[in-house]
Amino acid sequence: MGELHGKRILLGVTGSIAAYKCPELVRRLQDRGATVTVVMTEAAARFVTPLTLQTISRRPVYTQLFDPREEILHLTLVEEADLFLIAPATANFIGKAASGLADDLLSTLFLAARGPVLLAPAMDAVMWDHPVTRGQLRQLREAGIDIVGPEAGPLASGLVGMGRLADPEAMIAAAAECLVSRTALAGERVLVTAGPTREPLDPVRFLSNRSSGKMGYAIARTAARRGAHVTLISGPTALPLPFGVEVVTIETAADMAAALDKRFPDSTILIMAAAVADYRPKAAETRKIARRSEGLRVELEAVPDLLAQLRPDRPRQLMVGFAAETEELVPRATRKLRSKQLDLIAANLVGPSLGFDMEEIALTLLDRTGGVRELGLLPKTVAAGRLLDAVVALRQKA
Ligand code: CTP
């Protein structure tokens, strides 16, 4: 049975060249069990015909606000949908949606929708990069609209950059996540750590690692969407702050330890996705270390294992760790699960082109009952959802 079994999807198509991908998208949504009703803007109908989408969806395609078939079409169409997916969403549509303009059927539906809405932007890289577009997307996110993509790659303009419509499988995964119960984690207080730490050598230099924070941020965002109260303790990252999450920013492992001391007692689930330093300079110089031709020796001291030091109040508190390994994934992760006394550990292989700073991750989940599950290579947002499913399953076993 497909992950969208029995779901009614209202698909809004706007006037981007990427609209030519919509017939295939409708097919795939149907293959996963969804019923798809299409609404198009006039501009979209220049890129793909209503007849094509009508034939594939086997349902009427709507284009007009004042449709003689039904008077209050904009209300019934959104009321009857479990999810409103707008793909491709042009910069023009995003601008209208963010400003609350409702001058055609699709933009009117957008304002009338109260259920989950997922936007899949597609536009040229220069438009995507415009601060106005950025601001509008932030505004839409803050209003609870989910966004999938865009992706980097060749664009219709001949440029290569961000702006391609998300891959159909990424859209399907995001659609499935939008439909997951928004209360699966209700009542839980989830504490997530993310990103690297920085350990100063002197006022201008530090030791750090390649962690981008993407995995931890995806977990924080998904947990909030599923109804948890979420606090994110984040090392330095270049990521936008997730919506609906309380964020505590830190720099060093010592800052992280202090933030954990303060926030851990109140939490019911800890997910330690941060790449905390294992070593730090024994003493940070207060003045910038000058260049010396004979080189420099720095003495490093061990950083305590923050996760292993915590004393959870079981069964109220669930403990989830990560294990980044370059080899022997399962045996090493199993040892960490036991020695740190965790309920669950998410293990992944890391290397020059694996794991860190990538959009996708292949996690293996090992739990305290001996369960081992390989998730395969997934977008980090999807992997975050699977990890949280496993946490909920363990909570139910407790
Ligand atoms: N961790 C921690 N404090 C540290 C180092 C790691 O709390 N000083 C946590 C990480 O957040 C992660 C887990 O421990 O959840 C495992 O981290 P990892 O780097 O894989 O392993 P280490 O325990 O540091 O062991 P090793 O470096 O030997 O692989």
Boltz pocket constraint, residues with backbone or C-beta under 6 A from the ligand:
constraints:
  - pocket:
      binder: B
      contacts: [[A, 253], [A, 272], [A, 273], [A, 274], [A, 275], [A, 276], [A, 277], [A, 278], [A, 303], [A, 304], [A, 305], [A, 306], [A, 307], [A, 308], [A, 320], [A, 321], [A, 322], [A, 323], [A, 324], [A, 325], [A, 336]]
      max_distance: 6.0
